[in-house]
Amino acid sequence: MSLLPPGKALAFAAVGERRCLGVRRAGRWLVCPYGAVLDGAGVKDQCPRCAQLDRSRSVAADTMADDPRPYGVYLAYFGPGLVKVGITAAERGAARLVEQGAVAYAWLGRGPLMAARRAEAVLGSALGVPDRFAKEAKRAARGALPPVAERAAALAELHGVARELASWPESLEPVEFACADHSELFGLARVPAGGVVELGGLTAGAEVVGEVVAGAGADVYLRLRSADADGEGGEGGEGGEGGEGGAVGAAGPVAVLDARMLSGWVLEAARGRVTTVAVRRVPEAGGAGGGEQEGLF
């Protein structure tokens, strides 16, 4: 959030083709040897072959069981009915929770990787606590969040039940309940309760022009630039004002952009004054479906 404070103007255009970022090793990216071109609408920043190589040595893919680092088990709250369990390397602190856009969270325990994995599995089987939620469910929930006290109470109740499980791994040190809330960090109070739209994938030459409103995880909320404010009219492109496939019209809505879709593009300053990426309405809260695991541990 420090690089994208509220009110910061953004105006960029995608150039050329979206390319695979390659493989991450020893803290740096190695160039994709295939020069693979990626889908502009996806969040994955690797081609299938590079992704497969990455997962050959990955905690997320359970192919790094010998990792000696201590791990933390957490409960993450994203909205009513959206509480998940997860693990992260203890050295990363709350970074994993921020990356996922967790509205609030609480630690359950700390210990060896496999003990943390067992605790995660126990909560899933014994209590039905999932280990992921779809991006769409998280976005919808942000528009209908209960007060902070209710969020903390939901986490406290589940934390207490989890700690009483007989199958809790002995080598995992329990952590007393303490709720941390990210709503102020993310600026969620500035996100409208309704009327938010989603920006679709980029294509060569597509431009995004707006002002930062808030940010949660990979999602950046932007107040899109109004065409009428510059006296250019609000005709939009094919698909109509604010509709699928057209430039955003005069209303200047708040739009959410998954910043992961920018990875692999070369970005340059926008030449126009309005966003030309297709948009669609964010669905209402209610769905709590699963989704792909976001990022690594």
N, C-alpha and C positions, 0 to 999 in steps of 0.2 A: 504493500500500500504506500510505502514511502515514495516510490517512484511515480505513482499515479494518484496524487492527492485530489480531493474533491475540487472541482472547478478547473482542473487542468484541461486545456484544449488538446484534442487529438485530431489529426488530419493526415491520413496516410493512404497510399495506393499500393496494391499488389503488382509486382513486376515479374514478367517471364513465366516460369513454371515453378510449382511447388516441389521441392526436392527432399528426398530422404535425408535425415540428419546423420545416419550411419549408426555406429555402435559406441556406447559409452564405456570406457575402460579407464581405470585409475584416475577418475575425476575429470576426464576430458573426452571429447567426441572424436572418434576416428571416422574419416570420410567414408560414405557408402561406396563400396567398390563397384556397384552396379549402376550408379548414377540414376537411381530409380525416381520416377515422377510419381507424386502422391495425389490422391483425390483432394480437391480443395474443400470439400464439405465434411471431411472426416477430422477427428481429433488426433488420430495416430500420426506421429511424426517420423515413423520408420516404415520401411518396406517390409513385407513378410519375412524375407530372409534375414535382414538385420535384426528384426524383432525376435526371430527364433534364436539367433546367436546370443542376443542379450539375455533371453530367458534360460539359456543353458547354464547361467551362473546368476541366479536370482532368488532372493528370499520370497518374492511374490509368487514365483512359480514352484516353490518348494524344491529348488535345485541348489540350495546353499545351506544345507542343514548343519554344516560345520562352522557356521559363523559364530565366533567366540564372544561377540558383543552382547551385553545385557539388553533385554527388550522390555518395553512397557506394554501392558494391555490396557485399553481404554474403552470407554463408552462414549459415543459421539451422538449428539442430538442435532437433528436437522429440521425438525418440525413435529407437530402432533402425530404420534404414531410412527415417527421416523427416528428410531434410536438403533444404532448399530454397534457392533463390537469390532475392534481391530487391534493390530499390533504395530509398533514402530520401534526402531532402535532408540534406546534410552538417550543416547548422545544427541539425538535430534530434538529432544524436548517436544514442544507443542507445534513444531514446524509442519508435521504431517497433518495435524488437525486444521491448521490454517490453509494448507494446500487443498484439502478436501472441502473447505467451506463449511466446516462444522460450526453451527451457531453456538453450541455450548458443549462441554465435555468434562469427563472426570476419569481419573486413573483408577484402575482396578488392582493392578499388581505389577511387579517387576521381577525379572529373572532370566534364565537361559532361553534361547530362542525356542527350543522344542517344547519347553514348559509353557511358554506364552502361546504357542500354536495349539497346545492341548486345551488351554483355558478358553481360547477362541472357539475351538470345536465343541467344548462342553456347553458353552452358553448357547451355541447354535442348536445343539441336539436337545438339551434339557429345557431350555427356556424359549427356543424359537427365535433367538435374536439373530438377525441377518448380519452379514459382513460387508454389505454394500447396498446402495440405493442408486437408482437411475438418476441421471442429471436432471431430467424433466421433473421428477418428484421433488428434488431439492429446490429447484427454482420455484415451483408452484407453492411450496410450503413457506417460502420467505415472505410471501404476500399475505400470510394469515398466521403470524406467530403470536402465541400467547405471551403474557408478561414473563419477565425474567424469573420470578419466583415459581411460576408453574413449570418452567423449563427445568429449573434446578430440582424441583420436587419429583419430576418424572425420572430424572437421572438418579436421584437419591434412592427412590423406591427400587429401581432395578439393581443398583449397586448393592443394596442390602440383601436382596434375594440372591444375587450372584455369589456374594461372600459366604452364604450359608450352604452352598452346594457341597455335598459330600465328596464329589469327584474333583474338587479343586486341587490342582497339582501341588504337591508338597514343596517342591523347589521354587515355587513362585511366591515371592514375598507380597502379602496383601498391602494395599495402600488405603489409608483412611479416606473417607469421602470428602472431596472438596470440589466444588463446581467452578469452572472457569467459563466466562461468557464472552463471545467474540462479536456480539451485535454492534458494540460501539466501534471496535476496531474496523469492522467491515463497513460501517456506515449504513446499516440496514434501515435505520429510521428514515433515510432519505429515499428509499426505494418505494415507489407508489404501490398501494395495495392492489391496484388493478390497472389494466391498460398497458402493461409492459409488453414489448414485442421482442422477438428473438432475431438476431442477425444470422443469416445463413452463411454458407461457405463462400470463400473468396474465389474469384476467377481473375485471370490476367486483366489488369486495368481497372478492377473494381476498387472503389474508394469508400473509406469510412471517415466521416467528419462529425465531430460532436464534442461534448464536454463531459468529463468524468463526474459521475454522481456517487458511485459506491463501488465496492469490489468484494467478492466473496469467493475464495479459492481461485479457480481459473476464470471465473465469471467477472467481467467488467461491465458495469452499468453506465451507459452513456445517454446524455440528453442530446438527441440528434439535432443537427443544424436545420433550422427551418428555412426552406427556400424563399418563402414570402418575406422573411425578415430582411432579405437582401434585394427585395424588389424584383425577383426573378420569376415570380409566379409559383404555382405548386402543381404543375401539370403532371409531374412524375413520369415514369417510363411505362413500358408495356405492363399491364396488370393493374394500373390505377394507382391512386394516391395511397401510400402506406400498404400496398397489397403485395402479394407474391410477385416477385420478379421486377418490381419497379423501384424508382427512386422514392425515398421517404418524402411525404408531402408536408404541408405547412404546419401541421399540428405540433411538430417537433416532439415526438414521443420519447419516452425513456426506453432504450433498447439494451438487451443483454448480449454480450459477445463472449464466446468461449475463447479465451486467449490462446488456447492450445492449437486452434485452427490457424494461427499465424505462423507457427513453427514450420520452417522449410521454405517460406516465401522470402523474397527480397522485397523490402518495403522502402518506398520513397515518399516524399511529401506529396499530398494530394494536390491536384491542379484545379479541381472543381470545388464547389461550396456546399454540396449535399452528398449524403450517403447513397451509393448506387447498388448496395448489396440487398438482395431479396430479404424480406422480413415476414414473420408470422407471429400471431398472438401466443403468449405463454399460456399454457393450459391452467385451469383452476386447480387449487389444492385438492388432494383426494387420492391420487395414485401413489403407491409405495412400492412400485415394482423394482426388480433387481436391475443391475447394469454392470458394465465392465468396471473392473477395479481401476481406479485412477492413480496413475503414477506408481512409483516404487516405495520401498520402505526406508 
